[in-house]
Amino acid sequence: MRMTFMAALLGTGAALLSASAGAVDLDRFLREDAFGTLKISPDGTYIAATIPLEDATAVAIMRSTDMSLVGSFRPPRYSHADTFDWVSDQRLVIGLAQKAGRLDRPQPTGELYGINADGRGSDLLVGYRVGGLNESQVAAFLTDELADDDRNVLIAVWPFADNPFTRIERMDAVTGRRLVVARSPVQRAEFTTDSTGEVRFALGAGADNVGKLYYRAQRGEDWVLVNDVSVSHHAERALGFSADGSLAYLQVEQPEGPDAIVSWNPQSNERRQLLRDDTVDPGLVIYQPGTRVPVGALYYGDIPRARFFDDTSSTARLYRTLQAALHNPVYVTSSTRDGRTLLVYAWSGRNPGDFYRYDTVNRTAALLAGRSGWIDPSSSAEVRPVALTARDGLKLHGFLTVPKGRQASRLPMVVVPHGGPIDVFDAGDYQSENQLLAAAGYAVLQINFRGSSNYGRAHAQAGRLQWGLRMQDDVTDATRWAIAEGIADEKRICIYGGSYGAYAAMMGTVREPGLYQCAAGYVGVYDLPMMFERGDIQNQKSGMNYLRNWLGPVEGLAARSPVNLADQVRVPVFLAAGGEDKRAPIQHTKKMEAALQRAGSPVESLYFKTEGHGFYTMEHRREYYTKLLAFLSRSLGGETATTATPAQP
C-alpha cells in the first residue's frame, strides 16, 4: 500500500534495498513511515492521511471502503502538511509548515491550501504567496472548520510584523474570500471558539513573551482579561466549552507539580478542578466524538492513559473498551459527523502505531493501516519507564530501552539527552533511533531533565539559566543511577544527542571525566555566545528575549561553551552537521572540531553541505548512522551496520 501512495505522489517507482549479511539493518529503521495521521471525512466517504516523504509531507486522500487513492497533495521541498482538516464532506484545508532539517521543529508558514477529495480544486487560499505584495501578505491558521457550514471556516490572520495584533476572519474555503469578524486585544494571539463558532478566547503575548488570556461573552462585547502571567505567575489556556456553552475548560499551570484542567463559569466566576495527574501535564484533549466538546485528556506518563471529566460518560466507556480490545493506549483522531465511525490510533514503545476504523453501533474494529507496517512489535526492544531523584531532590522521569532478548544488567549504554531543550520531552513512544541503537546491543537511557516540558511549570522553569549546570547534573545523576542499579556497565557508557542534546553530550564529558567512554554530537550548538549572533532564534526581539531569559547574559556564556573547554575532553568524539542548518549553524561544529584538534583530543566528523538541522537524504542518513554505529562500537563493543545494496527488480 505504501509503495502505491509513494509512486503516485512522487511520480516514479521507489527503489527497494536489500541488506548484505551483518548485524544492524539500517533500512529497517531509516525508512519513512507509511503514514503520519489519518482523519475521516464528516460523512465517512473518504480518509485523508499525511504521507512522510524524504524532504516533505504530502497528503493522500483515499476512499474509505477499500483505501484506494483518489486524490493527493504534495507541497514543495522542505514543506510539510502540518495541519489538515475536513471542512466539508468533499473539501480539505491544509496548513503548511517548513523545516530545513529533520530535527527542526516545523515552522508554520501561514499558508492554507484547499483541495477537493478527488484531488481537484487545489488552490492556495491565503498566505504570503497570494497575489504579490498586497494586503494578502499575511499568515493564516485554521481556527474552526464550522461544522454546520460546508463553505466557510474561521481563520486566525497574522499581518506580517514582528508582533502583530491578530484577527479572526471568515474565509470561503473554495474561493479564499475573507471577512473580518473579530480582532484580538493582545499581540500574537490564537483564538478559541464555542460550539456555535463564536470567538470567545484570545491568548497571546508581545515581544516580552508574557502570556495574556482574554475572554468575551459574545460577539460585540468587550474583551476581559482573565489571566496575565506577569501578575499570576502561571499560564492559562482555553481548551473549549461544554456542550451547552455555560462552562469553559482551561488548562492552568500550578505553583508546584503538573497542570490542572479546570472548569470556569464566566457568569459566576466559579472554578472547579476536573483533572490533575500526580506527575504529568495534560497531553492531548479528548473530545466527544462528532463534536468539539472536551471531555477528558490523554496523559503521557509512564504509560499513556486517558482520563475523563466524568468516568461514567459514553466517551470514557468507549476508550476503556478500545484500550482493552487493542491492548495499547488509544486516541480517537477523528470521527464522522454523526459519531458512528471513528478512526482510532493505538501505539506503544515497541509499536510505531496502527490505525483502526471503529463502528460504535456494531462495536467492530478493522485495521486500516500501520504507521510502519514492516515493524514487528514483538521483535522490537522494550521501552521501560524509569524514575529517580536528582542530587538536589528534584524528581526525574525518563525511559530505558532494553535490547530485545537481553536482561537490563551491566549492558553497554548510550545516554541520549533530548534536543530543544524547552517545550520538549521524551514520552516513551516508539523511536526509530533508539530502536536502532538497541538493535546494536545498547541500552538507551533518556531522562526528562529540568527544563523539559510535561512535568509542570516548576520543572520547566527550573531549567532557566541552567545550560551546562543543573540541567547537566540531571543527566549525570541519571547515568550514575543506571550504574548503581546494575543496568549499565560503568566501563561502557557513551553520551550522544542532537541539537541541545549534542551540547549536553559535550558538556557531559567536560563535567564528568571518566563517566563516559565517548561522546557524539549531531547538528549541535557548542558556542553559546554565537547563538546571539548566528542562527534563526535571534532574528526577532522575542527571540532575543527568549535567549536572555533561558541562557542568561551573553557575557557569562563563554565559560559554559564546549568550544572553550575542549582541552578537558579526554574521550573520542564524533561530530556531524549540515551546511544549510539555520538553527545550529555548521560553524558551531567546525569550531568544536578545531578546538578538539588543537587540544589533541581524538575527533572525527561528517559534513553534508546541502543538509540542514538533521539530515533528510536517505543516502546521507545511512552514511551517518553507519559511521555512528562504527564509532560507538570502537568504545562500547556493539554491533555495526550492514551494507545495503540495490535489490534486483
Secondary structure as the mmCIF struct_conf table of DSSP 4:
data_model
#
loop_
_struct_conf.conf_type_id
_struct_conf.id
_struct_conf.beg_label_comp_id
_struct_conf.beg_label_asym_id
_struct_conf.beg_label_seq_id
_struct_conf.end_label_comp_id
_struct_conf.end_label_asym_id
_struct_conf.end_label_seq_id
HELX_RH_AL_P HELX_RH_AL_P1 ARG A 2 LEU A 10
BEND BEND1 GLY A 11 THR A 12
HELX_LH_PP_P HELX_LH_PP_P1 GLY A 13 LEU A 16
STRN STRN1 LEU A 17 ALA A 19
HELX_LH_PP_P HELX_LH_PP_P2 SER A 20 SER A 20
BEND BEND2 ALA A 21 ALA A 23
STRN STRN2 VAL A 24 VAL A 24
HELX_RH_AL_P HELX_RH_AL_P2 LEU A 26 LEU A 30
BEND BEND3 ARG A 31 ARG A 31
HELX_LH_PP_P HELX_LH_PP_P3 GLU A 32 ASP A 33
BEND BEND4 ALA A 34 ALA A 34
BEND BEND5 GLY A 36 GLY A 36
STRN STRN3 LEU A 38 ILE A 40
TURN_TY1_P TURN_TY1_P1 PRO A 42 ASP A 43
BEND BEND6 GLY A 44 THR A 45
STRN STRN4 TYR A 46 PRO A 52
BEND BEND7 GLU A 54 ASP A 55
STRN STRN5 THR A 57 ARG A 63
TURN_TY1_P TURN_TY1_P2 SER A 64 ASP A 66
STRN STRN6 LEU A 69 PHE A 73
HELX_LH_PP_P HELX_LH_PP_P4 PRO A 75 PRO A 76
TURN_TY1_P TURN_TY1_P3 ARG A 77 TYR A 78
STRN STRN7 SER A 79 TRP A 86
BEND BEND8 VAL A 87 GLN A 90
STRN STRN8 ARG A 91 GLN A 98
BEND BEND9 ALA A 100 GLY A 101
TURN_TY1_P TURN_TY1_P4 ARG A 102 LEU A 103
BEND BEND10 ASP A 104 ASP A 104
HELX_LH_PP_P HELX_LH_PP_P5 ARG A 105 PRO A 106
STRN STRN9 GLN A 107 ASN A 116
TURN_TY1_P TURN_TY1_P5 ALA A 117 ASP A 118
BEND BEND11 GLY A 119 GLY A 119
STRN STRN10 ASP A 123 VAL A 126
BEND BEND12 GLY A 127 GLY A 127
TURN_TY1_P TURN_TY1_P6 TYR A 128 ARG A 129
BEND BEND13 VAL A 130 ASN A 134
TURN_TY1_P TURN_TY1_P7 GLU A 135 SER A 136
STRN STRN11 VAL A 138 ASP A 144
TURN_TY1_P TURN_TY1_P8 ALA A 147 ASP A 148
BEND BEND14 ASP A 150 ARG A 151
STRN STRN12 ASN A 152 PRO A 159
BEND BEND15 PHE A 160 ASN A 163
HELX_LH_PP_P HELX_LH_PP_P6 PRO A 164 PRO A 164
STRN STRN13 PHE A 165 ASP A 172
TURN_TY1_P TURN_TY1_P9 ALA A 173 THR A 175
STRN STRN14 ARG A 178 GLN A 187
TURN_TY1_P TURN_TY1_P10 ARG A 188 ARG A 188
STRN STRN15 GLU A 190 THR A 193
TURN_TY1_P TURN_TY1_P11 SER A 195 THR A 196
BEND BEND16 GLY A 197 GLY A 197
STRN STRN16 VAL A 199 GLY A 204
TURN_TY1_P TURN_TY1_P12 ALA A 207 ASP A 208
STRN STRN17 LYS A 212 TYR A 215
BEND BEND17 ALA A 217 GLN A 218
TURN_TY1_P TURN_TY1_P13 ARG A 219 GLY A 220
BEND BEND18 GLU A 221 GLU A 221
HELX_LH_PP_P HELX_LH_PP_P7 ASP A 222 TRP A 223
STRN STRN18 VAL A 224 ASP A 228
HELX_RH_AL_P HELX_RH_AL_P3 VAL A 229 SER A 232
BEND BEND19 HIS A 233 HIS A 234
STRN STRN19 GLU A 236 PHE A 241
TURN_TY1_P TURN_TY1_P14 ALA A 243 ASP A 244
BEND BEND20 GLY A 245 SER A 246
STRN STRN20 ALA A 248 VAL A 252
BEND BEND21 PRO A 255 PRO A 258
STRN STRN21 ALA A 260 ASN A 265
TURN_TY1_P TURN_TY1_P15 PRO A 266 ASN A 269
STRN STRN22 GLU A 270 LEU A 275
BEND BEND22 ASP A 278 THR A 279
STRN STRN23 PRO A 282 TYR A 287
TURN_TY1_P TURN_TY1_P16 PRO A 289 GLY A 290
BEND BEND23 THR A 291 THR A 291
STRN STRN24 PRO A 294 TYR A 299
BEND BEND24 GLY A 301 ILE A 303
STRN STRN25 ARG A 305 PHE A 308
BEND BEND25 PHE A 309 PHE A 309
TURN_TY1_P TURN_TY1_P17 ASP A 311 THR A 312
BEND BEND26 SER A 313 SER A 313
HELX_RH_AL_P HELX_RH_AL_P4 SER A 314 LEU A 326
TURN_TY1_P TURN_TY1_P18 HIS A 327 HIS A 327
BEND BEND27 ASN A 328 ASN A 328
STRN STRN26 VAL A 330 SER A 335
TURN_TY1_P TURN_TY1_P19 ARG A 337 ASP A 338
BEND BEND28 GLY A 339 ARG A 340
STRN STRN27 THR A 341 ALA A 346
BEND BEND29 GLY A 349 ARG A 350
STRN STRN28 ASP A 354 ASP A 359
TURN_TY1_P TURN_TY1_P20 THR A 360 ARG A 363
STRN STRN29 THR A 364 GLY A 370
TURN_TY1_P TURN_TY1_P21 ARG A 371 TRP A 374
HELX_RH_3T_P HELX_RH_3T_P1 PRO A 377 SER A 379
BEND BEND30 SER A 380 SER A 380
HELX_LH_PP_P HELX_LH_PP_P8 ALA A 381 ALA A 381
STRN STRN30 GLU A 382 THR A 389
TURN_TY1_P TURN_TY1_P22 ARG A 391 ASP A 392
BEND BEND31 GLY A 393 GLY A 393
STRN STRN31 LYS A 395 VAL A 402
TURN_TY1_P TURN_TY1_P23 LYS A 404 GLY A 405
BEND BEND32 ALA A 408 ARG A 410
STRN STRN32 LEU A 411 VAL A 415
BEND BEND33 GLY A 419 GLY A 419
TURN_TY1_P TURN_TY1_P24 ILE A 422 ASP A 423
HELX_RH_AL_P HELX_RH_AL_P5 SER A 432 ALA A 439
TURN_TY1_P TURN_TY1_P25 ALA A 440 GLY A 441
STRN STRN33 ALA A 443 ILE A 447
TURN_TY1_P TURN_TY1_P26 ARG A 450 GLY A 451
BEND BEND34 SER A 453 TYR A 455
HELX_RH_AL_P HELX_RH_AL_P6 ARG A 457 GLN A 461
TURN_TY1_P TURN_TY1_P27 ALA A 462 LEU A 465
TURN_TY1_P TURN_TY1_P28 TRP A 467 LEU A 469
HELX_RH_AL_P HELX_RH_AL_P7 ARG A 470 ALA A 484
TURN_TY1_P TURN_TY1_P29 GLU A 485 GLY A 486
STRN STRN34 ALA A 488 GLY A 498
TURN_TY1_P TURN_TY1_P30 SER A 499 SER A 499
HELX_RH_AL_P HELX_RH_AL_P8 TYR A 500 ARG A 511
BEND BEND35 GLU A 512 GLU A 512
TURN_TY1_P TURN_TY1_P31 PRO A 513 LEU A 515
BEND BEND36 GLN A 517 GLN A 517
STRN STRN35 CYS A 518 TYR A 522
BEND BEND37 VAL A 523 VAL A 523
HELX_RH_3T_P HELX_RH_3T_P2 LEU A 528 PHE A 532
TURN_TY1_P TURN_TY1_P32 GLU A 533 GLU A 533
BEND BEND38 ARG A 534 ILE A 537
TURN_TY1_P TURN_TY1_P33 GLN A 538 ASN A 539
BEND BEND39 GLN A 540 GLN A 540
HELX_RH_AL_P HELX_RH_AL_P9 LYS A 541 TRP A 550
TURN_TY1_P TURN_TY1_P34 LEU A 551 LEU A 551
HELX_RH_3T_P HELX_RH_3T_P3 VAL A 554 GLY A 556
BEND BEND40 LEU A 557 LEU A 557
HELX_RH_3T_P HELX_RH_3T_P4 ALA A 558 ARG A 560
HELX_RH_3T_P HELX_RH_3T_P5 PRO A 562 ASN A 564
HELX_RH_3T_P HELX_RH_3T_P6 ALA A 566 GLN A 568
BEND BEND41 VAL A 571 VAL A 571
STRN STRN36 VAL A 573 GLY A 578
TURN_TY1_P TURN_TY1_P35 GLY A 579 GLU A 580
BEND BEND42 LYS A 582 ALA A 584
HELX_RH_AL_P HELX_RH_AL_P10 ILE A 586 ALA A 599
TURN_TY1_P TURN_TY1_P36 GLY A 600 GLY A 600
STRN STRN37 VAL A 603 PHE A 608
TURN_TY1_P TURN_TY1_P37 LYS A 609 THR A 610
BEND BEND43 HIS A 613 GLY A 614
HELX_RH_AL_P HELX_RH_AL_P11 MET A 618 LEU A 636
STRN STRN38 ALA A 641 ALA A 641
HELX_LH_PP_P HELX_LH_PP_P9 THR A 642 THR A 643
STRN STRN39 ALA A 644 PRO A 646
HELX_LH_PP_P HELX_LH_PP_P10 ALA A 647 GLN A 648
#
